[in-house]
Amino acid sequence: EDSPPRVKDKRDKHKKEFLELGLIEYVSYSDFQTMTLEELRRTLGYISDDKMKKALRLHKDIKKKIAAMKSKEKKKVKLKEAKTFYDEKKARVETLRAEKKSLEEQLKR
């Protein structure tokens, strides 16, 4: 069978498109993801204009996806920090309430 290479993760449409464009002949997928536009143009200098346009669009889409993932990760970290801060303050308030109750009990005696 002469089918295009299979992609393990069906959700990774970018990798599938990368393989369908035949860019694997010029550059590895991991290098493709991290290249600058200038490096990409130099590496793919001899492919057809149509393929180049598709490759540049794919590269842009991948960069957007990576940026979105980084942004999402930053939000998770901030949320975790906020939760930790809240939990620490809550514990401190509970400690102070217990101390207050203890002191009030002592005053009553």
All heavy atoms as an XYZ file, in Angstrom:
916
protein
N       0.843     -1.196      0.000
C       0.000      0.000      0.000
C       0.877      1.244      0.000
O       1.844      1.316      0.728
C      -0.892      0.001      1.232
C      -1.943     -1.089      1.210
C      -2.716     -1.117      2.519
O      -2.882     -0.067      3.142
O      -3.144     -2.207      2.889
N       0.476      2.229     -0.790
C       1.264      3.453     -0.889
C       0.555      4.585     -0.165
O       0.213      5.596     -0.764
C       1.473      3.800     -2.377
C       2.823      4.463     -2.599
O       3.680      4.335     -1.704
O       2.997      5.110     -3.641
N       0.349      4.406      1.143
C      -0.358      5.431      1.919
C       0.657      6.352      2.587
O       1.790      5.951      2.841
C      -1.265      4.776      2.963
O      -0.480      4.005      3.844
N       0.242      7.611      2.886
C       1.171      8.536      3.557
C       1.529      8.010      4.942
O       0.784      7.216      5.519
C       0.377      9.846      3.657
C      -1.038      9.462      3.467
C      -1.051      8.202      2.648
N       2.670      8.422      5.486
C       3.070      7.937      6.823
C       1.983      8.224      7.854
O       1.350      9.265      7.821
C       4.325      8.758      7.140
C       4.779      9.326      5.851
C       3.599      9.389      4.945
N       1.786      7.272      8.749
C       0.741      7.432      9.767
C       1.227      8.321     10.902
O       2.398      8.304     11.254
C       0.331      6.071     10.327
C      -0.364      5.211      9.301
C      -0.885      3.952      9.954
N      -2.072      4.226     10.722
C      -3.307      4.089     10.251
N      -3.486      3.721      9.023
N      -4.344      4.327     11.022
N       0.297      9.050     11.470
C       0.608      9.896     12.616
C       0.015      9.209     13.839
O      -1.157      8.879     13.856
C      -0.008     11.309     12.440
C       0.293     12.172     13.649
C       0.536     11.961     11.178
N       0.850      8.974     14.859
C       0.388      8.276     16.062
C      -0.769      9.007     16.726
O      -1.781      8.424     17.057
C       1.542      8.126     17.053
C       2.571      7.123     16.618
C       3.729      7.079     17.598
C       4.874      6.310     16.965
N       6.168      6.727     17.453
N      -0.604     10.308     16.923
C      -1.624     11.093     17.599
C      -2.561     11.707     16.550
O      -2.174     12.614     15.844
C      -0.955     12.180     18.433
C      -1.964     12.983     19.247
O      -3.167     12.669     19.197
O      -1.536     13.913     19.929
N      -3.769     11.213     16.476
C      -4.697     11.681     15.451
C      -5.052     13.163     15.612
O      -5.469     13.813     14.681
C      -5.973     10.840     15.482
C      -5.727      9.393     15.096
C      -6.965      8.775     14.545
C      -6.869      7.325     14.163
N      -5.598      6.709     14.013
N      -4.882     13.684     16.847
C      -5.217     15.089     17.083
C      -4.170     16.030     16.501
O      -4.430     17.197     16.313
C      -5.341     15.363     18.582
C      -6.531     14.659     19.216
C      -6.492     14.786     20.701
N      -5.275     14.124     21.185
C      -4.823     14.191     22.416
N      -5.468     14.881     23.303
N      -3.723     13.577     22.783
N      -2.962     15.511     16.240
C      -1.894     16.386     15.759
C      -1.992     16.573     14.252
O      -1.237     15.993     13.481
C      -0.525     15.850     16.165
C       0.563     16.899     16.029
O       0.270     17.966     15.433
O       1.677     16.668     16.498
N      -2.942     17.407     13.857
C      -3.163     17.637     12.428
C      -1.975     18.353     11.792
O      -1.719     18.211     10.612
C      -4.448     18.415     12.212
C      -4.433     19.820     12.779
C      -5.706     20.569     12.481
C      -5.470     22.007     12.860
N      -6.507     22.767     13.322
N      -1.235     19.129     12.600
C      -0.068     19.834     12.067
C       0.989     18.847     11.586
O       1.553     19.011     10.516
C       0.533     20.760     13.122
C      -0.356     21.911     13.456
N      -0.524     22.343     14.744
C      -1.129     22.723     12.687
C      -1.368     23.364     14.754
N      -1.749     23.606     13.525
N       1.239     17.819     12.390
C       2.247     16.831     12.008
C       1.788     16.077     10.761
O       2.590     15.809      9.861
C       2.510     15.860     13.153
C       3.686     14.935     12.878
C       4.148     14.245     14.124
C       5.466     13.537     13.860
N       6.024     12.975     15.077
N       0.516     15.779     10.695
C      -0.034     15.072      9.537
C       0.166     15.915      8.274
O       0.619     15.415      7.246
C      -1.517     14.790      9.772
C      -2.158     13.964      8.693
C      -3.610     13.665      9.020
C      -4.243     12.865      7.904
N      -5.667     12.708      8.083
N      -0.146     17.202      8.389
C       0.012     18.089      7.238
C       1.489     18.217      6.861
O       1.845     18.236      5.677
C      -0.573     19.468      7.548
C      -0.648     20.375      6.334
C      -1.346     21.698      6.615
O      -1.995     21.843      7.661
O      -1.211     22.594      5.764
N       2.361     18.274      7.853
C       3.806     18.348      7.632
C       4.262     17.159      6.791
O       5.004     17.311      5.816
C       4.526     18.368      8.988
C       6.022     18.299      8.905
C       6.763     19.441      8.661
C       6.701     17.096      9.081
C       8.146     19.396      8.592
C       8.075     17.044      9.009
C       8.801     18.184      8.768
N       3.791     15.980      7.165
C       4.166     14.762      6.442
C       3.554     14.738      5.037
O       4.212     14.333      4.078
C       3.734     13.522      7.233
C       4.463     13.316      8.566
C       3.815     12.203      9.371
C       5.936     13.037      8.350
N       2.303     15.185      4.924
C       1.634     15.196      3.610
C       2.329     16.142      2.628
O       2.370     15.870      1.434
C       0.162     15.587      3.757
C      -0.691     14.481      4.353
C      -2.108     14.926      4.716
O      -2.415     16.129      4.603
O      -2.894     14.061      5.124
N       2.866     17.256      3.143
C       3.581     18.205      2.287
C       4.956     17.671      1.872
O       5.608     18.242      1.005
C       3.761     19.559      2.991
C       2.538     20.454      3.061
C       2.805     21.636      3.973
C       2.145     20.940      1.676
N       5.399     16.594      2.512
C       6.698     16.003      2.186
C       7.869     16.817      2.717
O       8.987     16.720      2.215
N       7.610     17.623      3.737
C       8.670     18.484      4.278
C       9.714     17.683      5.052
O      10.821     18.159      5.279
C       8.061     19.568      5.170
C       7.065     20.501      4.482
C       6.453     21.452      5.488
C       7.731     21.268      3.351
N       9.348     16.445      5.400
C      10.259     15.587      6.151
C      11.540     15.333      5.355
O      12.598     15.057      5.916
C       9.562     14.257      6.564
C      10.364     13.493      7.620
C       9.294     13.381      5.366
C      10.282     14.087      8.995
N      11.459     15.477      4.038
C      12.643     15.290      3.184
C      13.671     16.399      3.403
O      14.844     16.242      3.095
C      12.235     15.273      1.702
C      11.355     14.109      1.319
C      10.812     14.236     -0.100
O      11.477     14.884     -0.937
O       9.736     13.684     -0.360
N      13.215     17.544      3.922
C      14.096     18.696      4.079
C      14.503     18.962      5.522
O      15.581     19.474      5.784
C      13.405     19.966      3.533
C      12.938     19.831      2.111
C      11.631     19.461      1.824
C      13.811     20.069      1.061
C      11.200     19.331      0.508
C      13.392     19.943     -0.259
C      12.086     19.568     -0.528
O      11.665     19.438     -1.820
N      13.587     18.680      6.442
C      13.816     19.057      7.841
C      12.981     18.163      8.758
O      11.897     17.712      8.375
C      13.465     20.550      8.043
C      12.010     20.831      7.744
C      13.814     21.037      9.425
N      13.481     17.904      9.980
C      12.708     17.102     10.933
C      11.556     17.949     11.485
O      11.626     19.179     11.480
C      13.602     16.626     12.087
O      13.915     17.711     12.930
N      10.532     17.284     11.975
C       9.358     17.993     12.486
C       9.714     18.858     13.694
O       9.270     19.991     13.817
C       8.249     16.993     12.848
C       6.958     17.635     13.277
C       6.222     18.412     12.394
C       6.470     17.473     14.572
C       5.034     19.020     12.782
C       5.283     18.068     14.971
C       4.580     18.833     14.072
O       3.399     19.431     14.450
N      10.554     18.324     14.592
C      10.916     19.097     15.782
C      11.720     20.343     15.408
O      11.524     21.408     15.991
C      11.685     18.239     16.782
O      12.855     17.726     16.186
N      12.619     20.222     14.405
C      13.364     21.400     13.946
C      12.421     22.392     13.279
O      12.549     23.602     13.464
C      14.471     21.006     12.961
C      15.631     20.310     13.647
O      15.713     20.376     14.895
O      16.456     19.696     12.937
N      11.485     21.868     12.497
C      10.511     22.715     11.793
C       9.730     23.576     12.788
O       9.488     24.750     12.550
C       9.555     21.824     10.987
C       8.513     22.570     10.197
C       8.835     23.176      8.998
C       7.207     22.648     10.649
C       7.876     23.865      8.251
C       6.239     23.331      9.916
C       6.589     23.936      8.721
N       9.376     22.999     13.926
C       8.591     23.708     14.938
C       9.373     24.859     15.569
O       8.780     25.863     15.949
C       8.175     22.751     16.060
C       7.129     21.757     15.646
C       6.815     20.807     16.770
O       7.687     20.132     17.310
N       5.558     20.746     17.155
N      10.693     24.707     15.669
C      11.480     25.705     16.387
C      12.233     26.677     15.479
O      12.827     27.632     15.972
C      12.502     25.004     17.312
O      13.321     24.145     16.516
C      11.792     24.202     18.391
N      12.192     26.451     14.179
C      12.919     27.318     13.243
C      12.337     28.731     13.177
O      11.144     28.915     13.375
C      12.816     26.755     11.820
C      13.710     25.629     11.511
S      13.441     25.156      9.794
C      14.991     24.395      9.466
N      13.205     29.674     12.840
C      12.715     31.023     12.546
C      12.249     31.009     11.093
O      12.581     30.091     10.331
C      13.832     32.068     12.702
O      14.842     31.791     11.733
C      14.417     32.066     14.100
N      11.510     32.030     10.697
C      11.031     32.100      9.311
C      12.197     32.143      8.329
O      12.141     31.526      7.269
C      10.135     33.328      9.107
C       8.712     33.189      9.622
C       7.959     34.498      9.456
C       7.985     32.075      8.907
N      13.243     32.870      8.692
C      14.414     32.990      7.818
C      15.077     31.630      7.602
O      15.402     31.254      6.479
C      15.418     33.998      8.405
C      16.546     34.348      7.478
C      16.101     34.885      6.124
O      15.154     35.684      6.079
O      16.707     34.486      5.103
N      15.254     30.885      8.697
C      15.844     29.541      8.592
C      14.959     28.636      7.748
O      15.452     27.860      6.932
C      16.003     28.923      9.986
C      17.049     29.575     10.857
C      17.009     29.076     12.293
O      15.914     28.745     12.801
O      18.086     29.037     12.902
N      13.671     28.779      7.928
C      12.719     27.966      7.181
C      12.821     28.245      5.683
O      12.895     27.320      4.876
C      11.296     28.254      7.678
C      10.187     27.382      7.120
C      10.400     25.936      7.533
C       8.839     27.861      7.610
N      12.863     29.524      5.330
C      12.971     29.891      3.910
C      14.271     29.367      3.304
O      14.289     28.896      2.174
C      12.877     31.405      3.746
C      11.472     31.925      3.889
C      11.340     33.356      3.379
N       9.974     33.819      3.512
C       9.544     34.578      4.513
N      10.364     34.967      5.453
N       8.277     34.955      4.557
N      15.372     29.462      4.064
C      16.660     28.964      3.564
C      16.630     27.455      3.375
O      17.100     26.934      2.359
C      17.787     29.331      4.541
C      18.703     30.396      4.007
C      19.890     30.660      4.917
N      19.483     31.564      5.987
C      19.668     31.366      7.279
N      20.289     30.296      7.704
N      19.251     32.232      8.167
N      16.062     26.748      4.346
C      16.026     25.285      4.308
C      15.140     24.777      3.176
O      15.470     23.811      2.500
C      15.515     24.722      5.652
O      16.322     25.257      6.699
C      15.580     23.223      5.687
N      14.002     25.440      2.981
C      13.037     24.983      1.968
C      13.156     25.775      0.666
O      12.226     25.781     -0.127
C      11.610     25.122      2.518
C      11.303     24.408      3.831
C       9.879     24.686      4.265
C      11.548     22.915      3.720
N      14.281     26.397      0.448
C      14.463     27.302     -0.699
C      14.125     26.740     -2.059
O      13.775     27.481     -2.973
N      14.196     25.433     -2.233
C      14.024     24.860     -3.575
C      12.675     24.193     -3.809
O      12.504     23.514     -4.800
C      15.150     23.853     -3.847
C      16.505     24.496     -3.723
C      17.318     24.226     -2.631
C      16.947     25.406     -4.673
C      18.557     24.849     -2.500
C      18.182     26.029     -4.552
C      18.980     25.737     -3.463
O      20.191     26.347     -3.335
N      11.723     24.407     -2.918
C      10.414     23.782     -3.153
C       9.506     24.766     -3.891
O       9.780     25.958     -3.960
C       9.737     23.295     -1.842
C       9.394     24.457     -0.918
C      10.595     22.284     -1.131
C       8.566     24.047      0.294
N       8.417     24.245     -4.429
C       7.488     25.078     -5.213
C       6.865     26.171     -4.352
O       6.766     26.037     -3.126
C       6.385     24.203     -5.808
O       5.539     23.719     -4.780
N       6.442     27.250     -4.997
C       5.829     28.375     -4.283
C       4.600     27.934     -3.500
O       4.377     28.375     -2.381
C       5.435     29.487     -5.267
C       6.651     30.272     -5.759
O       7.740     30.113     -5.167
O       6.493     31.030     -6.725
N       3.810     27.063     -4.130
C       2.585     26.584     -3.476
C       2.921     25.845     -2.181
O       2.316     26.084     -1.129
C       1.812     25.670     -4.436
C       0.488     25.218     -3.853
O      -0.247     26.093     -3.332
O       0.201     24.004     -3.880
N       3.901     24.942     -2.281
C       4.317     24.195     -1.089
C       4.900     25.130     -0.038
O       4.692     24.954      1.155
C       5.363     23.137     -1.458
C       4.829     21.748     -1.562
C       5.975     20.766     -1.652
C       5.448     19.361     -1.846
N       6.508     18.372     -1.932
N       5.649     26.137     -0.503
C       6.267     27.090      0.420
C       5.190     27.852      1.183
O       5.279     28.022      2.392
C       7.183     28.059     -0.332
C       7.868     29.079      0.560
S       8.951     28.402      1.819
C      10.499     28.422      0.937
N       4.151     28.290      0.459
C       3.047     29.016      1.110
C       2.401     28.143      2.181
O       2.129     28.603      3.292
C       1.996     29.443      0.076
C       2.380     30.666     -0.707
C       1.288     31.024     -1.700
C       1.748     32.146     -2.626
N       0.819     32.355     -3.732
N       2.140     26.886      1.825
C       1.512     25.967      2.774
C       2.425     25.720      3.978
O       1.961     25.676      5.117
C       1.176     24.641      2.092
C       0.012     24.748      1.127
C      -0.284     23.430      0.455
C      -1.449     23.566     -0.512
N      -1.689     22.334     -1.259
N       3.723     25.571      3.699
C       4.686     25.328      4.781
C       4.748     26.532      5.724
O       4.778     26.379      6.945
C       6.068     25.041      4.197
N       4.748     27.745      5.154
C       4.803     28.957      5.986
C       3.538     29.113      6.827
O       3.599     29.490      7.996
C       5.021     30.200      5.108
C       6.395     30.302      4.442
C       6.426     31.485      3.482
C       7.507     30.421      5.463
N       2.382     28.801      6.233
C       1.125     28.872      6.976
C       1.123     27.840      8.106
O       0.741     28.136      9.240
C      -0.077     28.650      6.045
C      -1.408     28.823      6.757
C      -2.595     28.271      6.002
N      -2.384     26.988      5.370
C      -2.287     25.826      6.007
N      -2.370     25.775      7.320
N      -2.099     24.708      5.356
N       1.574     26.628      7.787
C       1.648     25.559      8.787
C       2.583     25.976      9.929
O       2.264     25.801     11.108
C       2.147     24.265      8.140
C       2.357     23.077      9.069
C       1.036     22.671      9.717
C       2.952     21.904      8.306
N       3.724     26.552      9.563
C       4.704     27.010     10.563
C       4.071     28.051     11.483
O       4.221     28.010     12.702
C       5.924     27.591      9.826
C       7.049     27.976     10.724
N       7.243     29.268     11.132
C       8.032     27.235     11.298
C       8.307     29.304     11.907
N       8.812     28.089     12.029
N       3.318     28.988     10.895
C       2.644     30.038     11.666
C       1.615     29.425     12.623
O       1.525     29.815     13.793
C       1.957     30.999     10.685
C       1.282     32.178     11.318
C       0.697     33.067     10.234
C      -0.287     34.051     10.768
N      -0.986     34.770      9.717
N       0.842     28.455     12.118
C      -0.162     27.779     12.957
C       0.490     27.064     14.138
O      -0.018     27.103     15.260
C      -0.965     26.763     12.136
C      -1.905     27.413     11.133
O      -2.080     28.653     11.195
O      -2.449     26.689     10.279
N       1.615     26.415     13.869
C       2.321     25.690     14.931
C       2.830     26.673     15.984
O       2.717     26.433     17.183
C       3.483     24.851     14.342
C       2.906     23.665     13.565
C       4.419     24.368     15.433
C       3.936     22.873     12.777
N       3.389     27.797     15.526
C       3.896     28.816     16.462
C       2.757     29.334     17.347
O       2.928     29.531     18.553
C       4.544     29.989     15.706
C       5.863     29.637     15.042
C       6.949     29.445     16.063
C       8.289     29.252     15.385
N       9.346     28.943     16.318
N       1.573     29.546     16.744
C       0.407     30.008     17.515
C       0.028     28.971     18.569
O      -0.279     29.312     19.716
C      -0.800     30.228     16.590
C      -0.817     31.553     15.895
C      -2.117     31.690     15.119
C      -2.125     32.895     14.225
N      -3.305     32.912     13.348
N       0.029     27.700     18.160
C      -0.349     26.618     19.067
C       0.623     26.550     20.250
O       0.212     26.414     21.398
C      -0.338     25.287     18.299
C      -0.725     24.085     19.121
C      -0.666     22.828     18.284
C      -0.873     21.586     19.104
N      -0.648     20.375     18.321
N       1.923     26.674     19.959
C       2.938     26.631     21.010
C       2.765     27.816     21.964
O       2.823     27.664     23.184
C       4.362     26.604     20.402
C       4.588     25.257     19.710
C       5.423     26.845     21.465
C       5.858     25.186     18.879
N       2.521     29.004     21.388
C       2.322     30.201     22.220
C       1.093     30.042     23.114
O       1.113     30.415     24.288
C       2.173     31.429     21.329
N       0.025     29.479     22.560
C      -1.202     29.266     23.334
C      -0.947     28.286     24.483
O      -1.434     28.493     25.596
C      -2.313     28.746     22.434
N      -0.159     27.245     24.204
C       0.131     26.262     25.245
C       0.961     26.892     26.359
O       0.727     26.636     27.537
C       0.853     25.049     24.641
C      -0.079     24.148     23.857
S       0.683     22.889     22.819
C       2.011     22.259     23.773
N       1.934     27.741     25.991
C       2.759     28.416     26.993
C       1.900     29.343     27.842
O       2.053     29.412     29.057
C       3.887     29.202     26.321
C       5.021     28.331     25.837
C       6.122     29.167     25.219
C       7.236     28.292     24.685
N       8.254     29.085     23.977
N       0.995     30.067     27.185
C       0.103     30.988     27.884
C      -0.782     30.221     28.874
O      -0.966     30.644     30.016
C      -0.756     31.740     26.870
O      -1.724     32.504     27.520
N      -1.281     29.095     28.429
C      -2.143     28.260     29.272
C      -1.361     27.767     30.493
O      -1.871     27.751     31.605
C      -2.629     27.066     28.441
C      -3.850     26.384     28.952
C      -4.322     25.350     27.956
C      -5.626     24.763     28.323
N      -6.093     23.766     27.364
N      -0.100     27.386     30.250
C       0.756     26.907     31.335
C       1.005     28.015     32.359
O       0.958     27.776     33.564
C       2.086     26.405     30.753
C       2.809     25.443     31.641
C       2.023     24.202     32.016
O       1.328     23.615     31.164
O       2.076     23.828     33.204
N       1.250     29.244     31.878
C       1.468     30.383     32.781
C       0.235     30.630     33.635
O       0.338     30.904     34.834
C       1.790     31.647     31.981
C       3.221     31.735     31.513
C       3.460     33.046     30.807
C       4.853     33.115     30.213
N       5.050     34.332     29.414
N      -0.945     30.530     33.022
C      -2.196     30.735     33.759
C      -2.348     29.685     34.857
O      -2.780     29.998     35.968
C      -3.397     30.687     32.819
C      -3.556     31.943     31.987
C      -4.741     31.851     31.061
C      -4.797     33.054     30.142
N      -5.783     32.899     29.085
N      -1.992     28.433     34.532
C      -2.084     27.359     35.525
C      -1.183     27.654     36.719
O      -1.576     27.464     37.860
C      -1.672     26.010     34.905
C      -2.745     25.313     34.149
C      -2.264     23.950     33.691
C      -3.278     23.248     32.833
N      -2.759     21.979     32.297
N       0.044     28.116     36.432
C       0.999     28.425     37.501
C       0.461     29.554     38.373
O       0.492     29.466     39.600
C       2.387     28.789     36.912
C       3.296     29.375     37.968
C       3.026     27.567     36.282
N      -0.061     30.610     37.740
C      -0.604     31.739     38.498
C      -1.776     31.293     39.369
O      -1.913     31.719     40.520
C      -1.058     32.861     37.553
C       0.078     33.722     37.060
C      -0.434     34.909     36.277
C       0.700     35.805     35.860
N       0.260     36.956     35.096
N      -2.632     30.462     38.807
C      -3.783     29.959     39.548
C      -3.324     29.143     40.758
O      -3.863     29.299     41.865
C      -4.650     29.096     38.624
C      -6.036     28.756     39.108
C      -6.873     30.019     39.262
C      -6.723     27.809     38.139
N      -2.307     28.309     40.543
C      -1.775     27.485     41.627
C      -1.182     28.372     42.734
O      -1.384     28.122     43.920
C      -0.702     26.546     41.067
C      -0.465     25.327     41.885
C       0.438     24.357     41.148
C       0.378     23.000     41.793
N       1.119     22.000     41.047
N      -0.437     29.424     42.321
C       0.149     30.353     43.297
C      -0.947     31.064     44.097
O      -0.836     31.224     45.309
C       1.029     31.391     42.588
C       2.342     30.835     42.072
C       3.108     31.820     41.202
O       2.580     32.903     40.872
O       4.250     31.493     40.844
N      -1.998     31.491     43.408
C      -3.103     32.174     44.074
C      -3.787     31.241     45.074
O      -4.124     31.648     46.190
C      -4.111     32.675     43.044
N      -3.975     29.989     44.680
C      -4.615     29.014     45.561
C      -3.747     28.772     46.804
O      -4.255     28.730     47.919
C      -4.862     27.695     44.827
C      -5.673     26.710     45.645
C      -5.982     25.469     44.886
C      -6.747     24.423     45.637
N      -6.967     24.566     47.036
N      -2.449     28.646     46.604
C      -1.522     28.451     47.724
C      -1.593     29.636     48.673
O      -1.678     29.472     49.896
C      -0.077     28.271     47.209
O      -0.052     27.168     46.299
C       0.891     28.015     48.340
N      -1.552     30.842     48.111
C      -1.639     32.067     48.908
C      -2.932     32.079     49.712
O      -2.934     32.330     50.924
C      -1.577     33.286     47.973
C      -1.698     34.601     48.683
C      -0.615     35.167     49.349
C      -2.908     35.300     48.689
C      -0.730     36.380     50.005
C      -3.030     36.519     49.344
C      -1.935     37.057     50.009
N      -4.063     31.774     49.048
C      -5.369     31.741     49.703
C      -5.385     30.716     50.834
O      -5.853     30.996     51.947
C      -6.458     31.419     48.674
C      -7.815     31.184     49.276
C      -8.607     32.252     49.698
C      -8.311     29.895     49.450
C      -9.852     32.039     50.275
C      -9.555     29.675     50.026
C     -10.313     30.747     50.430
O     -11.538     30.538     51.003
N      -4.856     29.513     50.557
C      -4.833     28.453     51.573
C      -4.010     28.854     52.790
O      -4.380     28.575     53.929
C      -4.299     27.146     50.981
C      -5.279     26.502     49.997
O      -6.463     26.917     49.979
O      -4.857     25.598     49.241
N      -2.862     29.522     52.531
C      -2.009     29.973     53.643
C      -2.742     31.016     54.489
O      -2.694     30.977     55.709
C      -0.699     30.556     53.112
C       0.252     29.506     52.566
C       1.450     30.110     51.824
O       1.510     31.346     51.644
O       2.321     29.324     51.425
N      -3.413     31.961     53.826
C      -4.156     33.001     54.551
C      -5.302     32.383     55.346
O      -5.560     32.770     56.485
C      -4.701     34.059     53.580
C      -3.630     34.902     52.930
C      -2.877     35.714     53.958
C      -1.750     36.490     53.348
N      -0.868     37.079     54.327
N      -5.973     31.425     54.746
C      -7.100     30.765     55.407
C      -6.605     30.042     56.670
O      -7.238     30.139     57.734
C      -7.736     29.767     54.435
C      -9.031     29.173     54.905
C      -9.621     28.287     53.827
C     -10.834     27.557     54.310
N     -11.337     26.608     53.319
N      -5.480     29.354     56.554
C      -4.912     28.639     57.700
C      -4.527     29.633     58.794
O      -4.758     29.385     59.985
C      -3.695     27.827     57.257
N      -3.965     30.769     58.399
C      -3.555     31.805     59.361
C      -4.785     32.359     60.101
O      -4.761     32.546     61.312
C      -2.822     32.938     58.612
C      -2.390     34.084     59.462
C      -1.128     33.764     60.253
N      -0.740     34.931     61.038
C      -0.535     34.916     62.331
N      -0.641     33.783     63.006
N      -0.191     36.009     62.976
N      -5.865     32.609     59.372
C      -7.102     33.117     59.975
C      -7.650     32.097     60.981
O      -8.049     32.459     62.087
C      -8.150     33.446     58.888
C      -9.526     33.632     59.483
C      -7.732     34.678     58.105
N      -7.630     30.832     60.612
C      -8.130     29.797     61.520
C      -7.281     29.723     62.783
O      -7.813     29.570     63.895
C      -8.156     28.441     60.799
C      -9.271     28.343     59.769
C      -9.192     27.082     58.912
O      -8.349     26.207     59.180
O      -9.995     26.991     57.969
N      -5.966     29.865     62.614
C      -5.057     29.863     63.771
C      -5.369     31.038     64.687
O      -5.464     30.880     65.917
C      -3.581     29.955     63.295
O      -3.330     28.891     62.377
C      -2.619     29.861     64.446
N      -5.541     32.224     64.087
C      -5.839     33.413     64.891
C      -7.185     33.288     65.595
O      -7.326     33.708     66.748
C      -5.812     34.668     64.007
C      -4.428     35.076     63.493
C      -4.554     36.198     62.469
C      -3.528     35.498     64.643
N      -8.180     32.713     64.953
C      -9.494     32.512     65.589
C      -9.381     31.586     66.788
O     -10.002     31.806     67.831
C     -10.497     31.947     64.576
C     -11.029     32.986     63.637
C     -12.167     32.452     62.791
N     -12.597     33.481     61.851
C     -12.935     33.251     60.603
N     -12.919     32.018     60.121
N     -13.307     34.237     59.815
N      -8.580     30.519     66.614
C      -8.385     29.571     67.713
C      -7.688     30.254     68.884
O      -8.064     30.054     70.057
C      -7.574     28.371     67.223
N      -6.675     31.082     68.563
C      -5.968     31.825     69.626
C      -6.925     32.773     70.338
O      -6.898     32.899     71.562
C      -4.799     32.631     69.032
C      -3.579     31.798     68.687
C      -2.463     32.626     68.051
O      -2.402     33.862     68.278
O      -1.652     32.037     67.323
N      -7.764     33.460     69.575
C      -8.721     34.411     70.139
C      -9.666     33.681     71.096
O      -9.925     34.145     72.215
C      -9.512     35.086     69.016
C     -10.544     36.075     69.501
C     -11.348     36.633     68.345
C     -12.490     37.491     68.846
N     -13.440     37.826     67.791
N     -10.173     32.534     70.641
C     -11.093     31.748     71.452
C     -10.410     31.320     72.756
O     -10.997     31.404     73.841
C     -11.548     30.519     70.652
C     -12.856     29.957     71.068
C     -13.283     28.854     70.129
C     -14.783     28.802     70.069
N     -15.265     27.838     69.093
N      -9.167     30.890     72.626
C      -8.395     30.449     73.785
C      -8.210     31.608     74.781
O      -8.393     31.429     75.993
C      -7.039     29.932     73.315
O      -6.174     29.750     74.387
N      -7.869     32.779     74.266
C      -7.676     33.954     75.138
C      -8.987     34.374     75.797
O      -9.001     34.761     76.973
C      -7.080     35.122     74.338
C      -5.619     34.940     73.893
C      -5.209     36.055     72.939
C      -4.691     34.905     75.104
N     -10.089     34.301     75.056
C     -11.396     34.652     75.622
C     -11.762     33.700     76.755
O     -12.332     34.116     77.784
C     -12.479     34.656     74.531
C     -12.401     35.853     73.601
C     -13.354     35.772     72.420
O     -13.908     34.679     72.123
O     -13.550     36.803     71.773
N     -11.447     32.410     76.559
C     -11.703     31.398     77.596
C     -10.897     31.722     78.846
O     -11.402     31.602     79.973
C     -11.367     29.996     77.105
C     -12.285     29.464     76.039
C     -13.717     29.269     76.526
O     -13.900     28.793     77.670
O     -14.648     29.591     75.768
N      -9.630     32.121     78.632
C      -8.770     32.446     79.772
C      -9.295     33.669     80.539
O      -9.229     33.727     81.766
C      -7.332     32.728     79.312
C      -6.571     31.479     78.883
C      -5.186     31.803     78.335
O      -4.724     32.934     78.433
N      -4.547     30.797     77.772
N      -9.819     34.660     79.817
C     -10.350     35.864     80.449
C     -11.593     35.570     81.281
O     -11.843     36.220     82.294
C     -10.675     36.932     79.402
C      -9.479     37.720     78.855
C      -9.935     38.635     77.722
C      -8.834     38.542     79.948
N     -12.394     34.617     80.837
C     -13.630     34.286     81.552
C     -13.335     33.665     82.912
O     -14.134     33.789     83.830
C     -14.490     33.334     80.722
C     -15.193     34.021     79.565
C     -16.043     33.037     78.789
C     -16.673     33.724     77.598
N     -17.389     32.793     76.733
N     -12.193     33.002     83.025
C     -11.847     32.331     84.294
C     -11.376     33.265     85.334
O     -11.075     34.321     85.391
C     -10.751     31.288     84.058
C     -11.256     30.094     83.302
C     -10.183     29.029     83.203
N     -10.366     28.336     81.927
C      -9.394     27.890     81.189
N      -8.151     28.064     81.515
N      -9.654     27.236     80.092
